[in-house]
Amino acid sequence: MKRIVLITLVVILSVLFIMAGGCAALDRKQEQSRDVAITNILADSSCVQGDTLHVVVTVENQSNYDQTFDVELTDTTDGLEIGNQSVTLSAAGESGIDEVVDRTFDAETDETNFFGGQHCSGDVNGDGYEDLLISACEYNQTQGRVYLYYGGTKTSIDNVCDLTFTGEAQNSGYGACVNLADLSNDDYADVVIGGWKYNNNRGRVWLYYNKPHSSTEVNFDWDTTSASVEDHILKVEISPVGGEEDTADNTMTTTVNVKSKVKEK
């Protein structure tokens, strides 16, 4: 009997250690997050030689640090630099989603309502992959805890929690139901967590608004007077920031057809 109890205790401690380690790994991962990206390039698809073409480039800071980096626009067809600008963006950690609740919704009456009760999935970090909320409503005597795991490819997704949400008090059933939905219509999923045992089974729902990363538009004007009459590939590049590992989104191209100017008769 003692042997069984000892084995059970070891298993429980191992699980708690793994969970703590997962969240510790999260803290290290978030602290080391350094990433900037080009999210869009906007320009007319054609122009007449001699026109000035306006190019708008949207860049985003996806890291947890303020970042300063260069944005360069090049005409790769003629091999000429169109412009280069320095950009400073605040840390994404000042936006994004966090564990601070934005709204709470309580039941209408004091009777037992089990208020709060549906769930779904959604894209929290705006990378095109569905993210996963896993709840543990019995955590710490039903205080409840919910774990957020960012989605990704089969090789990039892992079992390390990226963010945790913890209930306000014991016996709240926090996390009995979870929901990911874009309630603010900004293309980022917001987090909704229900706790049906809150306040003697009266129930409560907690809403956490998500916010986009820090971003800005960089404007360039391309004088096409000397540009050759043909298709031109315009390439935007942003310089990698210190410690950045994912640089695949630091480059983007668009094609502009420069047409011959019609001579006046």
Backbone bond lengths (Angstrom), bond angles and torsions (degrees), N, CA, C in turn:
res aa  C-N    CA-C-N  psi(-1)  N-CA   C-N-CA  omega(-1)  CA-C   N-CA-C  phi
1 M - - - 1.474 - - 1.526 110.40 -
2 K 1.332 114.86 -45.12 1.465 118.91 178.52 1.522 110.57 -61.16
3 R 1.332 115.26 -37.02 1.472 119.95 -179.43 1.527 110.74 -63.54
4 I 1.342 116.46 -41.82 1.459 120.88 179.75 1.524 110.71 -64.64
5 V 1.342 115.62 -43.78 1.472 119.92 179.16 1.517 110.47 -62.11
6 L 1.335 116.32 -41.18 1.463 120.46 -179.34 1.514 110.80 -64.37
7 I 1.334 116.79 -44.29 1.470 120.77 179.45 1.519 110.16 -62.01
8 T 1.348 115.73 -43.34 1.475 119.73 179.32 1.521 111.07 -61.32
9 L 1.335 116.80 -41.84 1.460 121.25 179.22 1.520 111.06 -63.17
10 V 1.308 116.81 -41.33 1.470 121.09 179.27 1.520 110.75 -63.03
11 V 1.342 116.80 -42.05 1.466 121.15 179.40 1.519 110.33 -62.62
12 I 1.349 116.70 -45.23 1.470 120.17 -179.64 1.519 111.36 -62.53
13 L 1.326 116.71 -44.47 1.462 120.40 179.10 1.520 110.85 -63.67
14 S 1.334 117.24 -36.85 1.468 121.01 179.49 1.513 110.89 -64.50
15 V 1.361 115.94 -42.54 1.457 120.07 178.73 1.516 111.05 -62.99
16 L 1.350 116.29 -45.20 1.462 119.75 178.93 1.510 111.45 -62.62
17 F 1.334 117.23 -37.29 1.464 121.21 179.05 1.518 111.00 -65.63
18 I 1.348 116.10 -42.33 1.466 120.02 179.71 1.515 110.81 -64.31
19 M 1.381 115.79 -42.46 1.466 119.08 179.49 1.516 111.19 -63.85
20 A 1.312 116.57 -42.38 1.470 120.30 178.76 1.509 110.46 -65.30
21 G 1.329 115.58 -40.02 1.466 119.22 179.60 1.504 111.96 -65.70
22 G 1.381 115.09 -36.76 1.449 118.96 179.25 1.508 111.40 -62.48
23 C 1.346 116.36 -44.01 1.463 119.87 -179.98 1.513 111.15 -71.70
24 A 1.337 117.38 -31.83 1.465 119.88 175.86 1.507 109.66 -65.97
25 A 1.343 115.05 -40.01 1.462 118.64 177.30 1.514 110.17 -63.36
26 L 1.357 115.87 -35.69 1.456 119.96 175.50 1.514 110.98 -58.33
27 D 1.340 117.39 -48.06 1.460 120.51 -178.38 1.522 110.42 -58.70
28 R 1.324 116.66 -42.84 1.466 118.95 179.98 1.517 110.52 -65.86
29 K 1.344 115.58 -40.37 1.449 119.17 -178.22 1.523 110.60 -64.97
30 Q 1.354 116.69 -42.41 1.454 119.83 179.88 1.523 111.16 -66.31
31 E 1.338 117.34 -39.06 1.454 120.33 -178.86 1.529 111.14 -64.35
32 Q 1.350 116.56 -31.53 1.446 120.40 -176.02 1.516 112.77 -92.84
33 S 1.341 117.23 1.64 1.447 120.72 -176.22 1.529 111.04 -70.46
34 R 1.329 114.98 116.54 1.467 121.58 176.36 1.517 107.76 -137.84
35 D 1.343 116.78 112.60 1.458 119.50 -175.84 1.521 110.31 -159.38
36 V 1.328 115.95 131.48 1.458 122.64 172.34 1.526 107.44 -124.29
37 A 1.339 116.59 156.69 1.458 119.06 -173.83 1.521 111.25 -152.13
38 I 1.337 114.89 153.19 1.461 122.53 168.73 1.515 106.79 -94.26
39 T 1.314 117.70 125.30 1.458 120.34 -178.02 1.526 113.40 -107.75
40 N 1.342 117.55 -17.17 1.462 118.39 179.82 1.530 110.64 -165.50
41 I 1.333 115.82 149.21 1.466 122.02 171.62 1.524 106.89 -134.38
42 L 1.320 115.83 127.15 1.458 121.32 -174.17 1.527 109.71 -122.93
43 A 1.346 116.22 123.91 1.468 122.07 178.12 1.522 108.46 -159.86
44 D 1.339 116.77 153.96 1.465 119.81 174.92 1.521 109.49 -61.80
45 S 1.333 116.31 146.94 1.464 120.75 -177.45 1.522 112.92 -77.36
46 S 1.330 116.59 -13.32 1.466 119.76 179.02 1.526 110.25 -153.64
47 C 1.322 115.47 158.71 1.466 121.46 176.74 1.522 108.30 -156.31
48 V 1.325 115.98 168.65 1.466 121.90 177.61 1.519 108.51 -97.42
49 Q 1.299 115.94 136.16 1.472 120.71 179.68 1.532 110.05 -51.05
50 G 1.323 115.46 127.04 1.460 121.04 -176.63 1.516 112.53 106.19
51 D 1.336 116.34 -17.14 1.462 119.70 176.69 1.528 110.26 -72.77
52 T 1.334 115.31 159.48 1.466 120.90 170.73 1.523 107.22 -102.56
53 L 1.334 116.13 116.17 1.457 121.93 -176.84 1.526 109.76 -94.59
54 H 1.338 115.61 127.14 1.460 120.85 179.63 1.529 109.37 -90.81
55 V 1.316 116.82 127.96 1.460 122.82 -178.59 1.534 108.64 -121.35
56 V 1.320 116.30 127.89 1.462 121.73 179.37 1.524 108.85 -114.90
57 V 1.329 116.35 123.99 1.459 122.43 -179.47 1.525 108.75 -115.57
58 T 1.332 116.75 127.77 1.463 121.30 176.96 1.524 109.37 -100.62
59 V 1.337 115.57 125.11 1.463 120.90 179.34 1.525 108.88 -121.31
60 E 1.332 116.27 156.27 1.461 121.50 -172.48 1.522 110.80 -140.18
61 N 1.313 115.42 139.94 1.464 121.14 173.52 1.529 107.99 -97.99
62 Q 1.327 116.81 113.38 1.455 121.65 -177.09 1.526 111.79 -105.72
63 S 1.323 116.61 13.68 1.460 120.54 -176.10 1.524 111.19 -104.64
64 N 1.323 115.12 177.00 1.463 121.47 -179.71 1.528 112.80 -96.03
65 Y 1.319 116.63 16.72 1.460 122.10 -178.83 1.526 109.49 -131.04
66 D 1.326 117.26 150.65 1.457 119.94 167.68 1.521 107.74 -61.89
67 Q 1.343 116.38 139.04 1.462 119.43 -176.16 1.525 110.74 -132.30
68 T 1.330 114.97 138.78 1.462 122.43 172.88 1.523 107.41 -119.25
69 F 1.331 116.23 128.93 1.462 120.05 -176.52 1.531 109.79 -152.23
70 D 1.334 116.37 163.58 1.464 122.36 -179.39 1.519 110.54 -96.35
71 V 1.340 115.39 142.08 1.458 122.35 174.84 1.528 107.21 -117.20
72 E 1.327 116.15 119.31 1.470 120.74 -176.05 1.519 110.39 -119.31
73 L 1.335 115.70 133.06 1.463 121.92 176.24 1.528 108.55 -113.13
74 T 1.337 115.83 127.21 1.460 121.44 -175.64 1.518 110.78 -129.38
75 D 1.329 115.99 139.87 1.464 122.05 169.23 1.527 106.27 -88.28
76 T 1.318 117.05 98.30 1.463 120.22 -175.01 1.525 112.10 -71.75
77 T 1.326 117.44 -21.64 1.467 120.68 -179.44 1.518 110.93 -67.84
78 D 1.330 116.91 -46.65 1.468 121.29 178.20 1.521 112.04 -96.18
79 G 1.333 116.81 -3.94 1.464 120.80 178.11 1.511 113.86 67.53
80 L 1.336 116.95 38.45 1.465 120.66 -177.58 1.531 110.33 -122.03
81 E 1.331 116.04 140.52 1.455 120.68 175.07 1.520 109.15 -80.61
82 I 1.331 116.25 128.53 1.462 121.75 179.00 1.518 110.45 -86.70
83 G 1.305 117.30 -38.28 1.463 120.41 179.96 1.509 112.09 -176.54
84 N 1.330 114.62 162.04 1.467 121.44 178.97 1.527 107.89 -145.75
85 Q 1.347 116.03 126.58 1.462 120.14 -179.00 1.528 110.47 -131.73
86 S 1.326 115.97 147.21 1.454 121.88 175.84 1.530 109.10 -95.29
87 V 1.330 116.01 135.59 1.463 121.73 -176.85 1.525 109.23 -127.47
88 T 1.332 116.23 139.41 1.461 121.70 173.47 1.525 108.45 -122.57
89 L 1.340 115.66 126.63 1.456 121.21 179.85 1.521 109.49 -125.20
90 S 1.337 115.81 144.08 1.456 120.76 178.99 1.515 110.44 -70.61
91 A 1.317 115.97 164.69 1.459 121.55 -176.79 1.513 111.10 -64.71
92 A 1.350 114.90 141.93 1.460 119.52 176.85 1.510 110.61 -64.37
93 G 1.333 116.87 -23.10 1.453 120.77 179.77 1.520 112.49 -63.22
94 E 1.339 116.68 -19.15 1.458 119.99 176.96 1.521 111.13 -80.18
95 S 1.335 115.68 -12.79 1.459 120.31 171.71 1.516 106.20 -118.82
96 G 1.323 118.80 -137.97 1.446 119.93 179.79 1.524 111.12 63.83
97 I 1.332 115.62 -165.34 1.460 119.41 179.51 1.516 109.48 -108.60
98 D 1.311 117.28 147.08 1.462 121.10 178.45 1.523 109.29 -137.86
99 E 1.334 115.77 -178.41 1.466 120.81 -175.10 1.523 113.25 -88.85
100 V 1.329 117.80 8.04 1.474 121.57 179.37 1.529 108.87 -88.58
101 V 1.325 116.40 120.48 1.454 120.39 -175.86 1.531 110.97 -69.32
102 D 1.352 116.22 141.18 1.464 121.15 179.83 1.525 112.26 -100.68
103 R 1.317 117.81 -32.21 1.461 121.62 179.66 1.527 109.09 -145.70
104 T 1.322 116.24 148.09 1.467 120.81 170.17 1.521 108.23 -126.56
105 F 1.326 115.82 146.13 1.454 122.16 -179.87 1.533 107.98 -126.00
106 D 1.326 116.49 121.25 1.456 120.83 -178.26 1.526 110.77 -106.61
107 A 1.331 113.94 159.36 1.458 119.55 178.65 1.521 111.03 -65.84
108 E 1.329 116.02 158.64 1.461 121.58 -175.12 1.520 111.85 -75.00
109 T 1.337 117.96 -32.39 1.465 121.11 -175.68 1.522 110.52 -125.04
110 D 1.341 115.70 170.74 1.457 121.74 -178.57 1.526 113.17 -84.60
111 E 1.313 118.22 -6.99 1.463 120.74 -178.32 1.528 110.64 -73.89
112 T 1.324 116.21 169.98 1.460 121.20 178.41 1.525 109.29 -69.08
113 N 1.347 116.84 113.58 1.463 121.56 -176.08 1.521 113.93 -113.67
114 F 1.361 116.68 -21.50 1.473 119.71 -170.72 1.526 110.40 51.90
115 F 1.337 115.13 42.09 1.471 122.01 -174.58 1.531 110.53 -62.98
116 G 1.322 118.86 131.08 1.460 124.72 179.00 1.517 110.28 101.58
117 G 1.372 117.72 120.73 1.445 114.89 -174.78 1.500 122.03 -169.09
118 Q 1.339 123.25 31.74 1.452 121.54 175.34 1.523 110.69 -140.19
119 H 1.324 117.14 163.26 1.463 119.79 -177.72 1.523 110.49 -147.39
120 C 1.345 115.71 158.24 1.458 122.41 174.19 1.520 107.89 -162.89
121 S 1.338 116.98 -179.99 1.465 120.75 -179.59 1.519 110.48 -114.77
122 G 1.334 116.88 166.42 1.459 120.84 179.75 1.515 111.60 -171.00
123 D 1.319 115.00 173.54 1.466 121.69 -177.31 1.525 109.33 -95.28
124 V 1.329 116.92 102.06 1.463 121.62 -176.25 1.518 112.30 -77.54
125 N 1.346 117.07 -44.07 1.464 120.20 -173.57 1.518 114.01 -97.30
126 G 1.341 117.91 9.23 1.458 121.45 172.32 1.504 115.71 66.49
127 D 1.340 118.09 29.44 1.458 120.35 -179.24 1.521 113.14 -102.15
128 G 1.345 116.65 6.30 1.458 119.97 178.31 1.514 114.36 89.12
129 Y 1.328 117.87 -3.15 1.458 122.13 179.37 1.521 110.13 -109.59
130 E 1.333 116.72 139.25 1.447 120.83 175.69 1.530 110.34 -66.48
131 D 1.318 116.04 138.44 1.461 121.47 179.00 1.523 109.55 -106.34
132 L 1.314 116.63 162.26 1.458 121.95 -170.02 1.527 111.67 -121.91
133 L 1.337 115.59 129.74 1.462 122.20 171.93 1.533 108.59 -106.71
134 I 1.304 116.64 125.36 1.465 121.59 176.31 1.515 108.34 -119.62
135 S 1.330 116.19 123.91 1.471 120.12 -175.88 1.519 111.58 -102.43
136 A 1.309 114.56 153.10 1.460 123.25 174.00 1.524 106.68 -135.12
137 C 1.341 116.27 79.31 1.469 120.26 -171.41 1.528 112.76 -72.40
138 E 1.335 117.33 -12.00 1.464 119.85 177.58 1.534 111.69 -92.96
139 Y 1.321 116.93 1.73 1.458 121.49 -178.99 1.531 110.96 -57.06
140 N 1.332 116.87 131.42 1.463 123.46 175.95 1.534 112.06 49.70
141 Q 1.337 114.89 60.71 1.462 121.02 178.04 1.525 112.02 57.93
142 T 1.312 114.62 51.16 1.479 125.95 179.47 1.529 113.39 59.53
143 Q 1.337 117.06 22.93 1.472 118.46 168.34 1.514 108.17 -62.96
144 G 1.336 115.46 -39.50 1.453 121.14 173.46 1.515 114.17 87.47
145 R 1.312 115.09 144.56 1.467 121.58 176.03 1.520 108.40 -149.25
146 V 1.340 115.74 145.80 1.467 122.03 179.63 1.519 108.47 -126.61
147 Y 1.325 115.78 135.53 1.461 122.26 -176.70 1.532 109.88 -112.14
148 L 1.324 116.12 131.86 1.461 121.63 177.65 1.521 109.52 -104.92
149 Y 1.328 115.91 127.84 1.463 122.58 177.20 1.528 108.12 -120.44
150 Y 1.337 117.02 122.69 1.449 120.23 178.57 1.525 110.23 -73.25
151 G 1.322 116.33 139.18 1.454 122.11 178.04 1.515 111.67 -78.98
152 G 1.311 116.51 178.54 1.459 121.88 -179.45 1.505 110.24 172.55
153 T 1.311 117.06 -164.17 1.455 121.28 177.26 1.521 109.50 -71.73
154 K 1.319 116.11 171.60 1.460 120.46 -179.09 1.521 111.86 -61.24
155 T 1.337 116.13 -29.53 1.465 119.73 -177.87 1.526 112.81 -91.73
156 S 1.339 117.84 -20.71 1.473 119.43 -175.34 1.518 113.24 -95.46
157 I 1.335 117.86 -25.83 1.468 119.54 -178.17 1.530 109.19 -71.91
158 D 1.333 115.72 142.85 1.461 119.75 -179.54 1.520 110.12 -135.88
159 N 1.324 115.93 -179.77 1.461 120.72 -178.62 1.518 112.61 -104.76
160 V 1.339 116.47 26.61 1.460 122.10 176.65 1.535 108.47 -97.79
161 C 1.311 117.22 122.66 1.462 119.75 -177.09 1.530 110.03 -65.11
162 D 1.338 115.72 139.26 1.464 121.17 -179.18 1.521 112.55 -96.49
163 L 1.317 117.22 -19.91 1.463 120.72 177.18 1.528 107.96 -162.96
164 T 1.330 116.27 143.54 1.466 120.13 177.14 1.519 110.53 -121.52
165 F 1.327 115.39 145.67 1.468 123.28 175.91 1.532 106.73 -121.90
166 T 1.319 117.04 130.90 1.463 121.07 -176.10 1.525 110.18 -121.34
167 G 1.332 116.54 141.28 1.453 121.93 -178.85 1.518 112.95 -64.45
168 E 1.315 115.57 159.83 1.468 121.27 -176.48 1.523 112.85 -70.16
169 A 1.333 116.99 -36.79 1.458 120.31 -175.21 1.523 109.98 -155.40
170 Q 1.304 116.05 165.53 1.455 120.54 177.00 1.525 110.89 -65.50
171 N 1.337 114.01 157.51 1.472 121.10 179.06 1.521 113.12 62.47
172 S 1.350 116.84 33.14 1.465 120.06 177.02 1.524 111.79 -104.58
173 G 1.328 116.75 -17.77 1.461 119.32 -178.11 1.512 112.47 66.05
174 Y 1.328 116.22 23.33 1.474 122.18 -178.67 1.527 109.57 -55.78
175 G 1.324 115.66 125.90 1.454 120.48 -179.53 1.505 113.90 96.44
176 A 1.338 116.81 5.86 1.461 119.60 177.36 1.522 110.81 -61.02
177 C 1.324 116.22 -25.68 1.463 121.50 172.94 1.523 108.60 -145.97
178 V 1.312 116.25 146.58 1.467 121.38 -178.65 1.515 109.37 -134.92
179 N 1.326 114.56 156.51 1.467 119.69 -176.65 1.521 109.23 -151.42
180 L 1.319 117.14 137.00 1.462 123.33 172.42 1.520 107.68 -121.12
181 A 1.337 117.02 116.94 1.463 121.29 -178.55 1.515 109.89 -154.78
182 D 1.329 116.53 146.28 1.463 121.43 -179.94 1.521 109.39 -82.90
183 L 1.316 116.64 82.91 1.461 121.64 -177.26 1.521 112.72 -77.05
184 S 1.328 117.22 -26.67 1.471 121.26 -177.06 1.527 111.93 -95.57
185 N 1.339 117.55 3.02 1.462 122.84 174.33 1.527 112.91 56.40
186 D 1.353 116.28 43.22 1.464 120.17 177.83 1.531 111.92 -118.06
187 D 1.344 115.96 16.48 1.466 123.81 178.79 1.523 113.73 72.78
188 Y 1.329 117.44 12.13 1.457 121.60 175.15 1.526 108.29 -122.82
189 A 1.338 116.64 130.87 1.462 120.38 -178.37 1.526 111.12 -69.54
190 D 1.317 116.24 136.00 1.462 122.50 174.22 1.527 108.41 -95.65
191 V 1.326 116.32 158.11 1.462 121.65 -175.79 1.528 109.92 -104.79
192 V 1.321 115.66 129.33 1.462 122.24 176.42 1.522 107.74 -122.83
193 I 1.334 116.83 128.57 1.465 121.78 -178.00 1.528 108.93 -129.91
194 G 1.310 115.96 130.21 1.455 121.22 -179.24 1.515 112.47 -105.68
195 G 1.329 116.03 145.63 1.459 121.76 175.30 1.513 109.70 -134.14
196 W 1.318 117.23 95.30 1.462 120.63 -171.67 1.529 113.46 -73.92
197 K 1.338 118.01 -16.48 1.468 119.75 -179.28 1.526 112.03 -92.15
198 Y 1.327 116.94 -4.14 1.473 120.70 -175.93 1.530 110.64 -58.14
199 N 1.330 116.12 136.95 1.471 122.81 176.40 1.530 111.21 55.39
200 N 1.354 114.94 59.26 1.468 121.17 177.15 1.525 112.62 57.21
201 N 1.324 114.69 48.71 1.473 123.04 176.38 1.525 113.77 70.64
202 R 1.306 116.64 12.38 1.462 118.76 175.78 1.532 109.72 -71.44
203 G 1.343 116.79 -39.33 1.464 120.91 173.55 1.514 114.41 95.73
204 R 1.341 114.69 150.93 1.457 120.95 176.33 1.530 109.09 -153.52
205 V 1.343 115.52 150.33 1.469 122.26 174.27 1.513 108.39 -122.36
206 W 1.338 116.01 132.16 1.456 122.78 -179.47 1.525 109.52 -108.00
207 L 1.337 116.91 131.85 1.462 122.39 179.65 1.524 109.45 -113.32
208 Y 1.326 116.29 129.86 1.463 122.99 177.78 1.529 107.59 -118.44
209 Y 1.338 116.37 109.83 1.463 120.02 179.07 1.531 110.67 -73.30
210 N 1.304 115.22 138.46 1.459 121.50 172.56 1.531 108.22 -92.96
211 K 1.314 116.52 156.45 1.462 120.70 179.57 1.518 108.74 -137.81
212 P 1.322 118.25 142.99 1.469 120.94 -179.10 1.523 111.58 -63.35
213 H 1.335 114.35 163.12 1.451 120.25 175.23 1.537 110.27 -66.96
214 S 1.321 115.91 163.22 1.456 121.68 176.09 1.534 109.18 -69.23
215 S 1.322 117.22 125.90 1.470 120.43 -176.89 1.525 110.56 -145.78
216 T 1.328 115.83 166.39 1.460 121.47 177.89 1.522 109.60 -156.97
217 E 1.321 116.13 164.40 1.464 121.85 176.37 1.523 109.52 -104.60
218 V 1.333 115.69 134.93 1.463 122.18 177.90 1.521 107.66 -112.08
219 N 1.326 117.01 127.46 1.466 121.78 -174.26 1.522 111.87 -106.03
220 F 1.336 114.97 135.80 1.460 122.11 176.09 1.522 109.19 -129.06
221 D 1.336 116.56 148.56 1.464 122.70 173.50 1.520 108.51 -120.85
222 W 1.337 115.83 122.05 1.470 121.60 -176.98 1.527 109.49 -105.52
223 D 1.309 116.40 114.54 1.466 122.30 175.63 1.521 108.07 -81.80
224 T 1.329 116.24 112.11 1.466 120.59 -174.12 1.534 113.37 -93.97
225 T 1.328 116.68 15.76 1.466 119.70 -178.06 1.526 111.68 -55.80
226 S 1.319 117.09 -41.92 1.470 120.63 -177.24 1.527 112.51 -99.15
227 A 1.311 117.08 5.92 1.464 119.66 -178.12 1.527 111.09 -73.97
228 S 1.309 117.23 142.94 1.461 121.76 178.24 1.523 109.80 -70.69
229 V 1.336 115.79 152.29 1.458 121.56 -178.65 1.532 108.80 -83.74
230 E 1.294 115.34 96.88 1.475 122.11 -178.55 1.528 108.26 -179.22
231 D 1.329 115.51 -175.72 1.456 120.07 173.60 1.518 109.78 -74.99
232 H 1.324 115.93 133.82 1.465 121.37 178.26 1.527 109.63 -117.16
233 I 1.305 115.90 132.14 1.460 120.92 175.24 1.519 108.35 -95.81
234 L 1.335 115.40 114.72 1.459 120.98 177.54 1.534 107.88 -95.65
235 K 1.315 115.77 128.17 1.459 120.41 -178.47 1.526 110.65 -117.00
236 V 1.327 115.02 129.92 1.459 121.33 175.00 1.525 107.96 -104.40
237 E 1.323 115.49 133.15 1.458 121.02 176.40 1.518 109.31 -132.07
238 I 1.330 116.01 139.99 1.457 120.28 171.59 1.523 108.14 -116.76
239 S 1.305 114.84 139.27 1.457 119.90 -176.75 1.526 110.23 -68.91
240 P 1.334 118.64 136.17 1.466 120.60 177.43 1.528 110.58 -61.90
241 V 1.321 115.98 143.25 1.467 120.63 175.97 1.527 108.40 -90.37
242 G 1.311 116.16 160.59 1.452 120.92 -177.41 1.519 112.97 -57.28
243 G 1.324 117.25 125.40 1.454 121.77 179.18 1.509 114.76 86.24
244 E 1.348 117.70 1.43 1.462 120.04 -179.09 1.530 110.24 -74.38
245 E 1.336 115.80 131.07 1.457 121.07 -179.89 1.523 112.34 -104.97
246 D 1.328 117.24 -36.99 1.465 121.50 -178.94 1.529 109.16 -92.37
247 T 1.329 116.58 98.31 1.476 120.95 -179.18 1.525 111.97 -109.07
248 A 1.344 117.06 8.95 1.464 120.00 -178.60 1.526 111.36 -63.47
249 D 1.349 117.34 -28.89 1.463 120.98 -178.84 1.531 112.25 -97.96
250 N 1.331 116.78 19.54 1.465 120.83 177.60 1.526 112.18 -92.38
251 T 1.325 117.39 1.64 1.460 122.51 -179.09 1.523 109.79 -135.59
252 M 1.336 116.20 141.12 1.462 121.20 175.62 1.523 108.63 -151.89
253 T 1.334 117.77 147.17 1.460 121.69 -179.05 1.526 111.36 -127.25
254 T 1.306 115.38 158.76 1.462 122.39 171.75 1.518 107.84 -146.73
255 T 1.313 117.12 154.69 1.468 122.01 -177.35 1.525 110.80 -110.77
256 V 1.312 115.86 131.61 1.461 122.58 178.22 1.529 108.81 -125.00
257 N 1.329 116.22 128.40 1.470 120.92 177.94 1.527 109.59 -92.09
258 V 1.342 115.54 115.86 1.474 120.71 177.14 1.529 107.75 -91.65
259 K 1.327 115.21 119.10 1.449 121.33 -177.18 1.517 110.83 -98.22
260 S 1.313 114.95 154.50 1.463 120.92 179.68 1.521 110.37 -69.94
261 K 1.314 115.58 139.81 1.454 120.46 178.62 1.514 109.50 -74.88
262 V 1.344 116.10 129.17 1.462 120.45 -178.74 1.523 109.59 -71.96
263 K 1.320 115.03 124.79 1.464 119.46 -179.06 1.520 110.55 -75.03
264 E 1.343 115.15 139.24 1.459 120.04 179.07 1.532 109.76 -75.14
265 K 1.347 116.50 139.25 1.477 120.99 178.95 1.522 111.34 -84.56
